[in-house]
Amino acid sequence: MLVFDAHLDLAWNAIDFNRDLRLPVSAIREAETSRKLSDLKSRGRNTVSFPDLRRGGVGIFIATLLARQVSPALQPAFQRYSNMPAAYASAYAQMAYYRAIEAEGIIRMIRNRAELDAHFEAWKVPSAVPETTPLGFILSMEGADPILHPEQVHEFWDAGLRIIGPAHYGISPYAHGTGTIGGLFPPGKPLLKAMEQVGMILDITHLADQAFDEAMDAYSGPVLASHHNCRSLVPDQRQLSDEQIRRLIERGAVIGAAMDTWMLSPNWVRGESTPESRNVTLATVVDHIDHVCQLAGNTRHAAIGTDLDGGFGREQSPHDLDTIADLQRFPELLRSRGYTDADIQAITHGNWIRFFRDAWSR
């Protein structure tokens, strides 16, 4: 079955982790292990590459621009750039990576409804898709640090960007994010207004609670939550409360379930807990999907947004997942919970397809 993954930090992995994503995951792991790389805990444990996306029928995904430094000498190891021009340069470096891979025919950017419809038609039956058919991606920005001023939203739109999440971990120039308390900063509302003007989609992922409320009030365009789990199952500010989920449902949003295990298991202790010790599996991800469906009373708002290799690898992924190709287990897992084939198609890809078709019809 076709899978639509709403959050993959591909260019960040390729550039900052120096990974050749054109290789199978097994080859990337072998290369990092043979070089005895130990600077980051995820070395030799990655889960995502272009061949494994294809093998798993993940024919379409949201790919990010993530302006974050990676260095084991820094604590935490993933930090903001100290100035916005550096973040701007980082975003354009990652954009250049996607363009280079697109030029090789491996991926293709999807920017509007016509391109989405054509790509979906080509990938409806993944097992029948020729190897020469590119994987499709929609470009998103995770944390708006690279946007030097709100008026620059137009520049990024023209470059192909279609989604912006104003904050990441900590603060951004525009909003409070994960791990902080507060709302939008003064440039935040002008940023949202500029996004509305061009048709840019708002990703509320990583917004602090107050910033979430203020953004939802200030922005009237399409909203999504690319990679978020449920606070009632895993109490933490990084997760969505039931009230927030209901508000997103009212706005027609879709919520992608993430697979970082600390977001899946309550009382996870960083550096001590493991997926095995906490028994975190793909079925645990389905618990969060099911919770969204129960709150909605239907399956129209739940989907997948893995965040696999988002600064972690197998050591912090469901322990029954080896590579992203294992997303093909979701139909079976959902079916075992009583979901119909139509429900399963909606959750694995249909909800995201419908969301973007609607967003791009405005």
N, C-alpha and C positions, 0 to 999 in steps of 0.2 A: 504493500500500500504506500502511496505517496505520503511523505512526511514533510511538514513545513516547520522548521526550527526558527524561532523568533529571536535568538540571540547567540551569535558566535563572534568571538574576538579574533578573527582570522589574521588580519594584517598585523595586529599587535603581536600575535604568536610568531608570525613569519619574520618580523623585523626585530623585535626586542628579544625573542627567545632564539633567533637565528635558526628557524626550522623551515625545511623545504617541504611545504604542504602538498607538493605535487607527488610526493612519495607516499606509499602506504604507511599507516601508523606503525606497523611492525618495523619497517626500515628506519623510521625516525627514532624509535625507541632504541634500536640496535646502535645507531650512530651515536646517540647521546650516552649510552651505556659504555660503548667501546672507547669513547673519548674521556670516560670517567668524569663526566660533568656532575658536579655536586653543589653548584651554586644555588640551586633552587630545588625545593622538595619534589617538584613535578618532573624533574629530569628523568627520561627513560620511562615515563608513565603517561605520556600524552594519549589522548583518545580521538583526536580529530585530524583528518586530512582530506583532501579532495577525493582520492580514490575510495576512502571509507565512507564519505558522504554518498557517493554514487552507489557503492555496494549496499548501503542501507536504505536506498530509495529516498534520501533526503535531497530532493531535486530542487528545493527552493528554501531560502533562509534569509534572515536579516543579518547582515554583516556590519561590523561596527568600525567607527573611528574612535579610538580610545587613547587619549593623550595622557598616558601614565608612564612614569619611569619604572624600570625593573632593575633592582640592584640589591644583592644580599647584604651590602654594606650599609644600606639604609634600613631604618626601623620606623614604621613597617616597610617591607621590601618594595611595596608599590606606592609611589608617591606622586603628587601633583608636580608639574613643572612650576618653578618659582616665578615665572613670568608668562603672560599670555602670548607674546610673540613666539616663544619656544613651543607652547602648546599648539599654536597655529601651524608652525612648521612640522610638528609631529603628525598632525592630522593630514596635511598634504602629502607627507611621506607615505602614510598608510594608503591614501587615495591613489598615489602613484603605483603602489603594489597591486591594488585591485585592477588598475588599468593594464598593468603588465601581464597579469594572469588572464585578463579578458582578451588581450591581444593574442594569447596562445590558444584561445578557443576553449579554455577550461570552464570559464564562468561568463555570465553576461548580466549586465546591470538592468534592472527592471525599474522604470521611472513613471509609468502611467498605466491606466487600465488596459489599453490595447496591448501593450507589451506583456502585462500580467496574463491576459486571456490567452495570448499566443503561447506563452511559456507553459501555462497550465494545460493547454490542449496537448502540447508535445510531451508532457510528463504524466498524463493521467494514469498510464500503466507503466510504472518504472521498469519492470522486467522486460518491456518491449522497446525501451528507449535506446537508440543507437549510441555507441560510445562517443560519437562525435557531437552529440547534442550537449551543449553547455549546461552546467548547473546555473540556476538563477539566484540572484541576490538583490535585496533592497538595502540601500545604504542608510545607516543610522549613526548618530553621534551620541556616545555615552559620556555625559558630562560636557557642558558647553564652554569649557575653558578655551578652546581654540577660536571661538567667535569673539573677535576683538571688540566689537560693538554691535548692538542689535541690528543696525542697518546692513551689516554684513551677511545677514541671513540670506539675502537675495543672491549673493555671490555663491554661497554653498548650495543653494537650490539649483542654480545654473550648472554647478559642478556635478549634480546628481543626487545630493543629499535629500532624503525625504522624511526623516524622523529625527527629532532632537529630544534627548533627556537632559534637562537643565543641570543636573548635579549627579555626582557619583559618590564615593565614600568621602566624608568630610564636607567641606564647603566648596562652592564654585563661585565665580564672580557674580552669579545670578541667583543662587539659592542655597539653602542649607540642605545637606544630603545625609546619607546614612551615618549614624553615630553622632549626629549633632542635633541640637534643639533650636528651632527657629523657622522663619518663613522665607519669603523672597527678599532679596536685596533690591535696592532701588532700580537697577537695570533689568530686574526680572520681568516686570510687567511690560516694558517696552519690547523685550525679547519675545514674549508671548504674542504681543500685538503684531510684530514683524512676521512671526511664524504664521499667524492667521492670514495675513495679507497675501502670502505666497502659496498657502495650502499645506504648509509643513505640519506633520502629525506630531503630537505631544506624547512622549513616553514618560509616564509618571514614576517609573522605576527609580529607586534610590532617593526619592524626595523625602525629607523629614516630614513628620505628620502635619505641622503647621504649613510647611511649604506645599504639601499635597493639597490641603484645603484651599490655600490662596491661589494656587495654579488652576485648580478645577473651577474656582469662581471667576478667575480673570480670563480664562481661555475658553472659547466657544466652539473650537474646531474638533476634529476627531482625536480621540484619546485612546491609548493602549497601555498595557503593562507587559512589557516584553518578557521579563523573567522575574517572577514574584511568586512566593508561596503564602501560606495562610497563618496568620498570627495566632488563631485559636488552636492550631495544632502545634506550632513552634513559637512560643512567646518571645518575640524580639522585635524591635523597631524596624528591622529590615523587612519584615513580613507585612502583609496587608491585613488590617483588622476586618472583621465582618462588616462593619459600617463602611469602610473604604471600598470593600468589594461590592457592596450593594450600590454605592454611589457610582462606581464604574459600570456596573450592569445597567443602571438607569441611563448612562451616557452611551450605551451600545458598545462598550469596550470589550476587548478580548484579553485574557490574562494567560500568559505562558508560564507553565510550571518549570521551575529551575531545578538543577540536579547537583548543586553544591551541597554536600551532605550535612554541613552545619545548619543549612536552611531546611533540612528535612527531619532532623532528629532533635527533640527537646533536650536541653541540658548537655549539649555537645561541648566538650572541653577541648579547645584548640591545643594541638601538640600531644594530647593524650588519647582522645577518642579516635576510633577507626570505624570505617563502614561496617567491618565485620563485628567489632565489639558492640556496636549499636544496632546491628542487623538492619542497616539501611539498604533497601533494594529498590528496583524499579516499581515494585508494588507500593512502596512508600510514596513514590511520586504520584501514583494513582490516587492515594488517599487525599492529596491536596487537590488534584483535579476533581475528584468526586465531591469534595467540600464546596468548591465553587459551583458545581452543577446543582448541588442541593440548595444552596442559597438562591441560585437563579431560578430553580424550578424547571430547568431545561439544560441542554448541552451547548447552547449557542455562545457561551462566553469563556469556556475553558479550552486550553490548547497547550502547546509545548513551546518552551523557550529555554533550552537546556543550560546555557552558559558553560558548557563543557570546555575544558582547557582555559577557563577564565581566571588564570592564575593558580590553577590546581590541576591535578591529573587523576589517575586511578586511585591514588591514596585518599582522595576526598570526593569520590564519585560512588554511586550505588555499587555495592560489591559484586552484583551479578551483571554489571556492564563492563565489557572489555573495550569496545570502541563505539563510536557513534552509530555504527551499523546496527547495534543492538536495539536501537529505537524501533526496529521492526517487531520487537516483542510486545509493543503496546497494544496492538489489536487483540492479541490473545489475552492479555491482562485485563483490558477493559471488558472483553466479552465475558470473562469469568466473574465480573461484578454485575452482569446483567445488562450491559450496554448493547444496543442493537447495532447492526452494521452501519445504519445511517448515522447513529450517534458517534461511532468510532471514526467514520470518515470526517465528521465535523471536527472532532477533537484533534485528529492527526494532521489535518490540513484544511478542511473546508471552512472552518471559522475564520482563519486568517485570510483565505482567499476572498471570502465574502466581505470581511472588514475592509480590505484594501480596495476591492471593487467599489464599495460604497463610498469610501473616503475619496477616491479619485473620480467619483461621479458628481461631486459638488461643484 
